[in-house]
Amino acid sequence: MRFFADLHVHSRYSRGTSPALEPAELARWAAIKGLAVIGSGDFTHPLWFQRLKDCLHEAAPGLYALAKRGSAAYFILSAEISLIFKQGGHCRKVHLLLLAPSLASVKKINAALGRRYNLRSDGRPILGASARDISAEILDIEEQALIIPAHIWTPWFSLLGSRSGFDSLEECFGDLSPHIHAVETGLSADPPMLARVLSLRRFTMLSNSDAHSAQNLGREANEFDCPLTYEGIAGAIRRNALVRTIEFFPEQGKYHHDGHRACGVSLAPTESRRLGNACPVCGKPLTLGVLHRVEDLADRRAVQRLPFNYQVPLKQILAQLLNCGENAKKVNLAYDSLIDRLGPEFQILQNVTVPDISRVDERLALAVLAMRENRVRRVPGYDGVYGRIVLETDAAK
């Protein structure tokens, strides 16, 4: 069975998230987007875990659904944890995405972690343990759990980040490395960038939204062709058997280029290196972005073509066509009308034919065609500032 899944989301208990993030709201937006499976988010938080137990029932082996709403969306139990620890003489800050096959196994994981750490502090708790040790502990509790390094290139909190990461996954996980089967690209990177690093070739490359609001579900996603069960999804990840990923244009991510937000400076890696990686305005160190870090670790130029498609969120396209903000009333009205007439957002952006879109909205059809053909102007993001993707069509000006 083919379906789209977004495995990395958050609850309202994570810092900087929407207070409207509830299971019913996540399920509603999953249907609007066309996602069959979404992460539950934040299963380590005691109040959110209780909410999941109260709201969900097992609707397929290892997958859950709202108990009384007949929702078509399945939840896979997920959480993100933030690890801050010293290793190799440096302070490391690594985020991990966890997937688990049952509420019972999550209860055991939470009990073990809760004996030493304050899980109530945040939906994405900070744990003072190494990635290797915490992974070993979780896998001892639940061998079917999946541990996935999250947004692996982000400068501040990731496995390969320029500020606090490692130079390889093996350096981070040591003898636990064979038990890590996948990595998450993050919004500022895409599969061809990762393919330049030979040591990453054996890993499944996952793309997820890391959504902090329900409307941002599916910014990135994965297409599976497997049984709609936890083990079906986990098995496809272990075997590197995804159909494709749906990707942000990486320049739109907020850490693609090097830069210094306080000075409004955005630089390509070649320019940064020429300046000694210092801000040309204030002289302070630049935040080295994903592209810089990829080039530091890359060991080949030939890029393997991996299955993926770029996608611009439908509201962003409409905002460009209507020359207004994404949350403007006319954007929301147009968006709702399109979903009613053409189906879920992923269906519109990936599968509905251009002539069929044109019968509803000719300008949108031209914009979607430009997106599908990668005819865009890219303004790279840097140091926490999102980039911009401008569709190169007269209809989108």
N, C-alpha and C positions, 0 to 999 in steps of 0.2 A: 504494500500500500504506500502510495506517495503522499507526503504531507510536509508542511513547513513547521519548524519548531524554533522557538526562542528560549534558550535554556538559562539565561542569566538576567534576572530581574530583581527588584527589591520590594519591600513592604514599606508601610508608612513609619516603621520603627527605625529605618536607616536614616542617617543624617543627610539632610538636603533633599528629601523626597517629598512627594505630594501627600498631604494628609488624607486624600481621597483614595489612596491605594488600599483597597480591600479585595478579597477574593472575587466577589461578584463584579467589581469594576474591572479587574484584570480579565476575567472571563468574557465580559461584554466587549472589551476592546480587542481581545483575541479573535472574536467572531468578526468584528468589523475589519480587522486586518487580514483575516484568512489564515490564522495560525491554528493548527490542530493541537499543538502541545506548547505549553509555556512553563517556565520555572515557577515554583511556588515562592521563591525568594526567602531569605532570612530565617530558615528553619531553626537556627540556633537561638533565636530570641524567644524567651519563655512565653510572652504574651502572644506573639505571632504563631508560635507552635500550637498553643492552645486554640487559637482562632482556626488554624488549619484542621485540627482534630474535630472542632465543632462543626465546621462548614463542609468538609469533604468526606467522600466515601470512595472506596476503591472501585473504580468503574472498569478497569482492565488491569491485568497483572502488573503491579507496581506503578500504575498511573491512577490519578484521582480526579474526581469531578465534583461540582457543587451538588450537595445532597438532594435538594428539592427544586432545582431550577431547570432540569433537562438541558443543561448547557452542552454544546458540542465541543467545548474546549476541555482538554485534559491538562492536569497539572502534574509535573514531575517534581519531586521533592528536591529543592536546591537551596544553597546558601553560599554566601561569599564570606571569607574570613581574611582578616588583615594580620599578617605576621610581621613583627618587628623583633629582630634578633641580631646578635653579632656572630659573624663567621668569617674566617680568613682575615681577621684584623679589621673588618669593616662592619658598619651598621647596615643591615639588610632590611628592606621593606618589600614584602612579597604578598600579593593577593592571590588566593586560591578559590576557585569555584568548586563546590562539592555537589555531587548528585548521589542520592540514596534511594534504595528500592522500596522502602516501607516506613510507615510511621513508627513501627516498633524499633527499627534499626536507628532512626533518628533519635528516638527517646534515649537509647543507649549511648549514642554519640554525645548528645547534650548532657547527659548525666556525667559522663567522663570528663568532658571539657568544663562543665559547671563546677566541678570540685576544685578547680584551680584558677578559673578565670571568671570575670564578671560578664556573663552573657546578656545581662539586662542593659548594659551601658549603651548598646547600639545594635541595630539589626545586622551590621557588619562588624562583629566584635574584633577588638585588638587583642591578640594573643602573643605572649612573650615566649615563643617556641620556634624552633627552626622548621623549615618546610619539610625536611626529611623526617624529623621526629614526630611532628603532628600527623603527617601522612601515615607513618608506620602505626601510630596509635589508632587512627580511624580505620585503617585496613584490617587491623587486628580485631576490631569490633564488628566490621561489616566488610567482608572481602569483595562483595559486589559493588561497593561504593566506587564512584569515579572521582578522581582528584585531577583538576584541570587548572594549570596556571592561567590566571585571568589577565586579559589585555597585556600581553607579555612585553610590549615595548614601551609602555607609558613611563616617562622619565622618573616619576617619584615613587610609585608603588607597583613594581612588577618584576618578574623574573629576570628580564634582560634590560631593564631600564637604565638610563645613563647615570642617574643619581644614586641609586641604592641597590642595583641588581647585580647579577652574575654575568659571566661571559658564555655560559652554556647551562643547559638544564642539568647535565651530569654533575657539574660543579655544585649546583644547588641541592640536588636530591641524593647524590652519592649512590649507595647500594640500592636505594628505592627507585632509581631511575627506570628500571624495566617495568615498574608498575604504573608509570605515567604514560598514557596512550594518546593524549591530545593536548593542544594548546589553543588559546583563544587569541585571534588576531588583534582585536581592539579596533576602534573606529578609525585610527590614524594609520593603519597598515592594511595591506591586502595580500592575497596568496602569492602573487609573483614576488613581492618583497621578501616574504618568508622563504620562498624557494631559492633565494640567493645564498642562504645559509645551509650548508650541507648537513650539519648536525640536526637540523629540524626536519629533514626529509621523512623520517620514519613516523612522525606524529600526524595524526588527523588534525586538520586546521578547522577549528570551529569559529563561527562568527555569531555574536549575540548582541542584543541591544544594550545590556547593562542599564535597563530603563529605570529612571527615578520617577516617572509618571506613566500612567497607563497609556496615554496617547503616543508615547515613544516606543511602545512595543514594536518589534519588527524593524527597527532602524537597520539592524543586521539580523540575519537568520540563517537557518540551515534547512536544506531539503533532504529528507530521508525517503528511502524506499525499503521498508522493513515492516515487520509486525508492529502494530501499535501497542507495544508493551514496554515496560522498563528494560527488560533484557533485549528486546528487539533494538531499541535505541542504543543501549550500552554496547551491544554486540557490533552494531554498525560503526560506532565510534572506535572500538578496539581494533576493528579490521580495516579502518580507514575506507569505509564503504559508503560515504555520503554521495548523494547525487550531485550536489553543488552547494555553494554558499551564496547568500545574497549580501552584498557589500556596500557600505558607504564608499563613495569616491574618497580615497584615503586623505586627500588634501582637505576634505571638509572636517576631518577630525581636529581636535584642538591641540594636538601635539605633533603635527606632521613636520613642520619646519622648526628650525632653531629660532630662538627669539627671546625678547625681554618685554613682557607686557607693559611694565611701568613706563617704558620709553617708547612704546609703539614700534619696536624693531622686530622685523621678521626677515630671516636670512636662510638661504639655501646652505647646505653643509659646506660647499666649496668656499662660499663667502665667509662663513664662520671660521673655518680653518685658517684662512688668510689673515683673519683678525685675531688669531690666537684664542678663539672661542670666547672673546670678551665683547661686551656690548659697546658698539662704537659711540654711543651717546654718554653713558655714565662709567664705562670701564669695568663694570661688575661682570661676573661670569654669566654667560648666556645659559638658558635652559636648552640643552641639546635635545632635539626632537627625535622622533621615530626614524625618519629618513637618515639622519646622521648616524644613529646607532646601528641601523641595518648596514650601512656602508662600512662601519667599523668592523662588523663581524662577518660580512659577506666574504665568501671564498670562491665565488664564481660569478661570471657575468651572464652566461647563458641561462635564461629563465624558462623553466618548464611551465607550459600552459596548464594551469589547474582549473577544474570546473568551478566557475563562479560567474555571477552577473552583478554589475553595478546597479544600484537603485537609488533614486532620489525620492524621499517621502512625498506622497501625493499632496499634502498640504503645502509643502515647500514649492512644488510645481505650481499649484494654484495661486500662491502668494506672488510668485514671479509673474504669472499671466495677468493677475488682477492688480499688480503694482501696489501691494499693501502688505501688512504683517501677517504672519501665519495664523494668528489668533483673531484676525478681523472677522466680523460677523459675516461678511459676504464670502469669505473663504470657507467658514463653517457651513454655511447654507449650500454652497456649491459642492462641498465635500459630501455632505449627507445625501444630496440629490444623486451624485454619481454612484455612491454605494448602493442606493436604492435601485438605480437603473442598470448598473453594470456588474454589481457583485462586490465581493471584498477587495480591499486595496491591493493585495498581492496579485489577485486575478487581473485587475485592471492594468497594473504596471508590468506584469510579466506575460500574461497569456491572452488577454482579449485582443483581437486583431485591430490593427490601426483603422481599417474601414468601419468596424463596429463602433470604435470610440468616436470616430469622426461623425457618425450619424447622431451622436449625442452632443459632441462638442468638438468642432473642427480644430480649434486652437490647441486644445488639450491633446488631440491626436498627434499633431505635429510636434508638440513638446515631448510626449511619450516616445515617439519615434527617435527624436534627437537623443533622449536618454538611453534608449536601447542600442543606439549606434555609437554611444560614447562621444557624441558631438557636444562637448561642454567646454567652457572656460573655467579654469581651476584657480582659485585664490587660496593658497594654503593657510591653514590654521597654525598657531604657534603659542607656546607658553600659556595654555589655558584659554585661548581665544579660538572659537570655531572658525573654520574657513568657509568659503562660499563656492557653490557650484552654480554657474550660470549656463543655462541651456542655450545652445547656439542655434536658435531658430527665430525668425522674425516674429513668430507668434508669442515667443517668450520674452520679448524685450519690453 
